[in-house]
């Protein structure tokens, strides 16, 4: 198993733990994500060289909202290296609007133990 594959799997597990049980769902391969239309992402930034940076996919290839990936996108918002802070806020608002439509219960974080068992 290559190191990139290992790290990718670890990042996926971490995102599911952060986003909670609702994040369980079909895994999207990098190839699948590359083939998604721009409308599947919360934000698209353009580098000075003209390269597209597509962030936080949460719609499937048919344009349907994918709730587990919405939860994952919300959990990863602060991990994105944004070129412009305004883009982060626009993406957050976009994702929060979807969450309001489907209900916050879908992305509720899992309770964390603080070692204070009574």
N, CA and C atoms as a LAMMPS dump frame, in Angstrom:
ITEM: TIMESTEP
0
ITEM: NUMBER OF ATOMS
354
ITEM: BOX BOUNDS ff ff ff
-5.0000000000000000e+02 5.0000000000000000e+02
-5.0000000000000000e+02 5.0000000000000000e+02
-5.0000000000000000e+02 5.0000000000000000e+02
ITEM: ATOMS id mol type element x y z
1 1 1 N 0.851 -1.176 0
2 1 2 C 0 0 0
3 1 3 C 0.891 1.232 0
4 2 1 N 0.696 2.152 -0.942
5 2 2 C 1.498 3.363 -1.015
6 2 3 C 1.122 4.346 0.077
7 3 1 N 2.046 5.238 0.398
8 3 2 C 1.817 6.215 1.468
9 3 3 C 0.65 7.147 1.136
10 4 1 N 0.515 7.553 -0.132
11 4 2 C -0.593 8.444 -0.501
12 4 3 C -1.928 7.75 -0.3
13 5 1 N -1.973 6.483 -0.655
14 5 2 C -3.212 5.724 -0.487
15 5 3 C -3.543 5.587 1.002
16 6 1 N -2.517 5.321 1.805
17 6 2 C -2.696 5.188 3.245
18 6 3 C -3.191 6.498 3.849
19 7 1 N -2.557 7.621 3.48
20 7 2 C -2.969 8.912 4.019
21 7 3 C -4.374 9.279 3.557
22 8 1 N -4.699 8.962 2.317
23 8 2 C -6.037 9.25 1.809
24 8 3 C -7.103 8.504 2.591
25 9 1 N -6.831 7.246 2.901
26 9 2 C -7.787 6.451 3.678
27 9 3 C -7.915 7.019 5.083
28 10 1 N -6.813 7.425 5.679
29 10 2 C -6.851 8.01 7.021
30 10 3 C -7.637 9.302 7.048
31 11 1 N -7.471 10.128 6.03
32 11 2 C -8.207 11.39 5.965
33 11 3 C -9.705 11.14 5.834
34 12 1 N -10.079 10.127 5.068
35 12 2 C -11.501 9.802 4.908
36 12 3 C -12.1 9.339 6.231
37 13 1 N -11.37 8.511 6.957
38 13 2 C -11.856 8.034 8.252
39 13 3 C -11.982 9.199 9.22
40 14 1 N -10.985 10.076 9.257
41 14 2 C -11.028 11.242 10.136
42 14 3 C -12.222 12.125 9.801
43 15 1 N -12.47 12.365 8.536
44 15 2 C -13.608 13.198 8.146
45 15 3 C -14.918 12.571 8.587
46 16 1 N -15.033 11.239 8.501
47 16 2 C -16.259 10.578 8.936
48 16 3 C -16.424 10.698 10.439
49 17 1 N -15.336 10.613 11.182
50 17 2 C -15.425 10.741 12.629
51 17 3 C -15.839 12.15 13.024
52 18 1 N -15.303 13.139 12.338
53 18 2 C -15.633 14.526 12.643
54 18 3 C -17.079 14.819 12.272
55 19 1 N -17.511 14.339 11.104
56 19 2 C -18.853 14.659 10.625
57 19 3 C -19.927 13.805 11.276
58 20 1 N -19.561 12.697 11.877
59 20 2 C -20.53 11.867 12.577
60 20 3 C -21.075 10.75 11.725
61 21 1 N -22.033 10.006 12.281
62 21 2 C -22.551 8.825 11.616
63 21 3 C -23.248 9.119 10.304
64 22 1 N -23.787 10.316 10.145
65 22 2 C -24.48 10.64 8.898
66 22 3 C -23.519 10.681 7.719
67 23 1 N -22.218 10.761 7.999
68 23 2 C -21.238 10.842 6.923
69 23 3 C -20.969 9.488 6.282
70 24 1 N -21.538 8.435 6.837
71 24 2 C -21.346 7.118 6.251
72 24 3 C -22.111 7.059 4.945
73 25 1 N -21.465 6.62 3.909
74 25 2 C -22.116 6.522 2.622
75 25 3 C -21.129 6.041 1.583
76 26 1 N -21.553 6.093 0.347
77 26 2 C -20.708 5.634 -0.742
78 26 3 C -19.461 6.512 -0.84
79 27 1 N -18.334 5.863 -1.035
80 27 2 C -17.076 6.589 -1.192
81 27 3 C -16.964 7.049 -2.637
82 28 1 N -16.493 8.263 -2.834
83 28 2 C -16.269 8.79 -4.17
84 28 3 C -14.785 8.7 -4.475
85 29 1 N -14.451 8.079 -5.576
86 29 2 C -13.055 7.975 -5.988
87 29 3 C -12.585 9.329 -6.525
88 30 1 N -11.296 9.489 -6.577
89 30 2 C -10.741 10.729 -7.144
90 30 3 C -11.174 10.901 -8.59
91 31 1 N -11.234 9.786 -9.317
92 31 2 C -11.671 9.839 -10.717
93 31 3 C -13.11 10.342 -10.801
94 32 1 N -13.981 9.809 -9.938
95 32 2 C -15.383 10.237 -9.928
96 32 3 C -15.467 11.741 -9.639
97 33 1 N -14.721 12.195 -8.652
98 33 2 C -14.746 13.615 -8.284
99 33 3 C -14.224 14.481 -9.433
100 34 1 N -13.166 14.037 -10.103
101 34 2 C -12.628 14.809 -11.243
102 34 3 C -13.669 14.953 -12.346
103 35 1 N -14.552 13.954 -12.483
104 35 2 C -15.544 13.973 -13.556
105 35 3 C -16.81 14.753 -13.193
106 36 1 N -16.934 15.177 -11.948
107 36 2 C -18.117 15.931 -11.541
108 36 3 C -18.136 17.301 -12.215
109 37 1 N -19.326 17.821 -12.493
110 37 2 C -19.399 19.177 -13.048
111 37 3 C -19.061 20.207 -11.968
112 38 1 N -18.686 21.393 -12.393
113 38 2 C -18.342 22.449 -11.442
114 38 3 C -19.477 22.721 -10.458
115 39 1 N -20.705 22.534 -10.882
116 39 2 C -21.859 22.806 -10.022
117 39 3 C -21.953 21.855 -8.827
118 40 1 N -21.144 20.806 -8.804
119 40 2 C -21.157 19.842 -7.7
120 40 3 C -20.353 20.33 -6.504
121 41 1 N -19.655 21.443 -6.629
122 41 2 C -18.735 21.932 -5.608
123 41 3 C -19.263 23.195 -4.936
124 42 1 N -18.848 23.388 -3.683
125 42 2 C -19.284 24.563 -2.932
126 42 3 C -18.592 25.827 -3.417
127 43 1 N -17.39 25.704 -3.939
128 43 2 C -16.638 26.872 -4.384
129 43 3 C -15.636 26.463 -5.451
130 44 1 N -15.404 27.373 -6.374
131 44 2 C -14.359 27.178 -7.385
132 44 3 C -13.534 28.444 -7.409
133 45 1 N -12.255 28.274 -7.185
134 45 2 C -11.336 29.403 -7.236
135 45 3 C -10.466 29.241 -8.481
136 46 1 N -10.018 30.348 -9.006
137 46 2 C -9.165 30.348 -10.189
138 46 3 C -7.809 30.92 -9.786
139 47 1 N -6.749 30.179 -10.087
140 47 2 C -5.406 30.664 -9.776
141 47 3 C -5.019 31.744 -10.782
142 48 1 N -3.979 32.533 -10.484
143 48 2 C -3.516 33.53 -11.459
144 48 3 C -3.149 32.897 -12.801
145 49 1 N -2.741 31.641 -12.787
146 49 2 C -2.411 30.937 -14.027
147 49 3 C -3.609 30.365 -14.749
148 50 1 N -4.815 30.534 -14.18
149 50 2 C -6.04 30.076 -14.824
150 50 3 C -6.492 28.68 -14.433
151 51 1 N -5.797 28.044 -13.48
152 51 2 C -6.186 26.705 -13.045
153 51 3 C -7.376 26.792 -12.092
154 52 1 N -8.341 25.875 -12.276
155 52 2 C -9.501 25.806 -11.39
156 52 3 C -9.156 25.011 -10.144
157 53 1 N -9.53 25.539 -8.994
158 53 2 C -9.424 24.825 -7.727
159 53 3 C -10.848 24.608 -7.235
160 54 1 N -11.336 23.378 -7.377
161 54 2 C -12.717 23.064 -7.008
162 54 3 C -12.71 22.485 -5.595
163 55 1 N -13.499 23.102 -4.716
164 55 2 C -13.5 22.732 -3.307
165 55 3 C -14.847 22.161 -2.864
166 56 1 N -14.788 21.131 -2.036
167 56 2 C -15.907 20.62 -1.266
168 56 3 C -17.071 20.091 -2.12
169 57 1 N -16.853 18.971 -2.804
170 57 2 C -17.945 18.375 -3.594
171 57 3 C -19.055 17.859 -2.676
172 58 1 N -20.3 18.12 -3.08
173 58 2 C -21.435 17.668 -2.272
174 58 3 C -22.679 17.357 -3.105
175 59 1 N -22.56 17.438 -4.417
176 59 2 C -23.619 17 -5.335
177 59 3 C -23.063 15.848 -6.154
178 60 1 N -23.891 14.857 -6.456
179 60 2 C -23.422 13.73 -7.263
180 60 3 C -23.401 14.11 -8.742
181 61 1 N -23.058 13.159 -9.587
182 61 2 C -22.904 13.444 -11.017
183 61 3 C -24.219 13.809 -11.699
184 62 1 N -25.364 13.479 -11.07
185 62 2 C -26.667 13.863 -11.619
186 62 3 C -27.156 15.2 -11.049
187 63 1 N -26.373 15.793 -10.167
188 63 2 C -26.752 17.071 -9.58
189 63 3 C -27.532 16.96 -8.283
190 64 1 N -27.733 15.746 -7.793
191 64 2 C -28.464 15.546 -6.545
192 64 3 C -27.574 15.839 -5.347
193 65 1 N -28.15 16.447 -4.332
194 65 2 C -27.422 16.69 -3.095
195 65 3 C -27.102 15.354 -2.445
196 66 1 N -25.858 15.161 -2.052
197 66 2 C -25.431 13.946 -1.37
198 66 3 C -25.173 14.322 0.086
199 67 1 N -26.065 13.898 0.974
200 67 2 C -26.013 14.337 2.373
201 67 3 C -24.716 13.929 3.072
202 68 1 N -24.243 12.688 2.925
203 68 2 C -22.971 12.367 3.587
204 68 3 C -21.818 13.262 3.119
205 69 1 N -21.802 13.59 1.832
206 69 2 C -20.731 14.452 1.335
207 69 3 C -20.96 15.915 1.725
208 70 1 N -22.202 16.312 1.914
209 70 2 C -22.493 17.635 2.462
210 70 3 C -21.918 17.735 3.877
211 71 1 N -22.177 16.729 4.683
212 71 2 C -21.66 16.714 6.06
213 71 3 C -20.138 16.75 6.059
214 72 1 N -19.545 15.989 5.166
215 72 2 C -18.09 15.961 5.062
216 72 3 C -17.558 17.332 4.639
217 73 1 N -18.217 17.96 3.679
218 73 2 C -17.784 19.283 3.211
219 73 3 C -17.841 20.299 4.352
220 74 1 N -18.901 20.263 5.132
221 74 2 C -19.011 21.178 6.274
222 74 3 C -17.894 20.929 7.288
223 75 1 N -17.581 19.667 7.517
224 75 2 C -16.526 19.322 8.479
225 75 3 C -15.151 19.75 7.982
226 76 1 N -14.967 19.805 6.675
227 76 2 C -13.657 20.13 6.11
228 76 3 C -13.471 21.591 5.729
229 77 1 N -14.472 22.411 5.923
230 77 2 C -14.383 23.827 5.535
231 77 3 C -13.106 24.5 6.011
232 78 1 N -12.739 24.293 7.246
233 78 2 C -11.571 24.968 7.805
234 78 3 C -10.255 24.339 7.358
235 79 1 N -10.308 23.202 6.69
236 79 2 C -9.094 22.534 6.224
237 79 3 C -8.676 22.973 4.821
238 80 1 N -9.566 23.652 4.122
239 80 2 C -9.277 24.079 2.752
240 80 3 C -8.293 25.241 2.785
241 81 1 N -7.337 25.218 1.881
242 81 2 C -6.395 26.336 1.729
243 81 3 C -7.006 27.306 0.717
244 82 1 N -7.748 28.262 1.22
245 82 2 C -8.479 29.203 0.382
246 82 3 C -7.538 30.252 -0.189
247 83 1 N -7.747 30.584 -1.445
248 83 2 C -6.98 31.665 -2.08
249 83 3 C -7.552 33.012 -1.648
250 84 1 N -8.848 33.04 -1.392
251 84 2 C -9.493 34.269 -0.949
252 84 3 C -10.461 33.98 0.183
253 85 1 N -10.372 34.721 1.285
254 85 2 C -11.254 34.474 2.425
255 85 3 C -12.738 34.627 2.086
256 86 1 N -13.062 35.478 1.135
257 86 2 C -14.463 35.639 0.736
258 86 3 C -15.016 34.342 0.154
259 87 1 N -14.168 33.578 -0.509
260 87 2 C -14.611 32.307 -1.085
261 87 3 C -14.977 31.31 -0.001
262 88 1 N -14.26 31.335 1.102
263 88 2 C -14.571 30.449 2.227
264 88 3 C -15.952 30.779 2.784
265 89 1 N -16.236 32.048 2.935
266 89 2 C -17.531 32.467 3.466
267 89 3 C -18.668 32.12 2.499
268 90 1 N -18.437 32.312 1.215
269 90 2 C -19.445 31.956 0.212
270 90 3 C -19.728 30.456 0.238
271 91 1 N -18.675 29.651 0.335
272 91 2 C -18.844 28.191 0.405
273 91 3 C -19.596 27.807 1.671
274 92 1 N -19.252 28.414 2.796
275 92 2 C -19.933 28.113 4.061
276 92 3 C -21.42 28.406 3.953
277 93 1 N -21.759 29.577 3.429
278 93 2 C -23.174 29.943 3.275
279 93 3 C -23.899 28.954 2.357
280 94 1 N -23.268 28.587 1.263
281 94 2 C -23.859 27.644 0.311
282 94 3 C -24.156 26.307 0.998
283 95 1 N -23.18 25.779 1.727
284 95 2 C -23.352 24.501 2.405
285 95 3 C -24.389 24.601 3.523
286 96 1 N -24.377 25.705 4.26
287 96 2 C -25.349 25.904 5.347
288 96 3 C -26.774 25.995 4.8
289 97 1 N -26.945 26.568 3.619
290 97 2 C -28.278 26.629 2.998
291 97 3 C -28.785 25.219 2.697
292 98 1 N -27.907 24.377 2.168
293 98 2 C -28.294 22.98 1.927
294 98 3 C -28.65 22.292 3.236
295 99 1 N -27.847 22.524 4.263
296 99 2 C -28.092 21.888 5.554
297 99 3 C -29.438 22.329 6.131
298 100 1 N -29.776 23.583 5.956
299 100 2 C -31.067 24.083 6.432
300 100 3 C -32.217 23.399 5.684
301 101 1 N -32.01 23.094 4.413
302 101 2 C -33.046 22.426 3.618
303 101 3 C -33.293 20.996 4.084
304 102 1 N -32.222 20.279 4.411
305 102 2 C -32.373 18.865 4.767
306 102 3 C -32.509 18.643 6.267
307 103 1 N -32.141 19.621 7.06
308 103 2 C -32.214 19.51 8.51
309 103 3 C -30.86 19.236 9.132
310 104 1 N -30.575 19.965 10.168
311 104 2 C -29.263 19.865 10.831
312 104 3 C -29.01 18.492 11.434
313 105 1 N -30.074 17.748 11.741
314 105 2 C -29.907 16.438 12.373
315 105 3 C -29.062 15.492 11.529
316 106 1 N -29.007 15.727 10.224
317 106 2 C -28.264 14.838 9.338
318 106 3 C -26.754 14.939 9.519
319 107 1 N -26.275 16.05 10.029
320 107 2 C -24.831 16.247 10.166
321 107 3 C -24.431 16.49 11.608
322 108 1 N -25.199 15.994 12.516
323 108 2 C -24.896 16.161 13.928
324 108 3 C -23.593 15.441 14.262
325 109 1 N -22.656 16.113 14.922
326 109 2 C -21.409 15.435 15.301
327 109 3 C -21.662 14.371 16.372
328 110 1 N -20.789 13.396 16.4
329 110 2 C -20.91 12.348 17.401
330 110 3 C -20.473 12.905 18.737
331 111 1 N -21.108 12.464 19.84
332 111 2 C -20.686 12.933 21.158
333 111 3 C -19.252 12.494 21.439
334 112 1 N -18.485 13.387 22.071
335 112 2 C -17.094 13.085 22.39
336 112 3 C -16.969 12.831 23.872
337 113 1 N -16.191 11.853 24.214
338 113 2 C -15.942 11.549 25.624
339 113 3 C -14.82 12.439 26.125
340 114 1 N -15.029 13.051 27.244
341 114 2 C -14.003 13.922 27.832
342 114 3 C -13.342 13.272 29.029
343 115 1 N -13.583 11.999 29.217
344 115 2 C -12.972 11.283 30.326
345 115 3 C -13.582 11.618 31.674
346 116 1 N -14.794 12.211 31.65
347 116 2 C -15.47 12.594 32.883
348 116 3 C -16.615 11.642 33.19
349 117 1 N -16.414 10.377 33.005
350 117 2 C -17.488 9.408 33.246
351 117 3 C -17.873 9.428 34.718
352 118 1 N -19.168 9.422 34.965
353 118 2 C -19.668 9.477 36.35
354 118 3 C -20.054 8.123 36.819
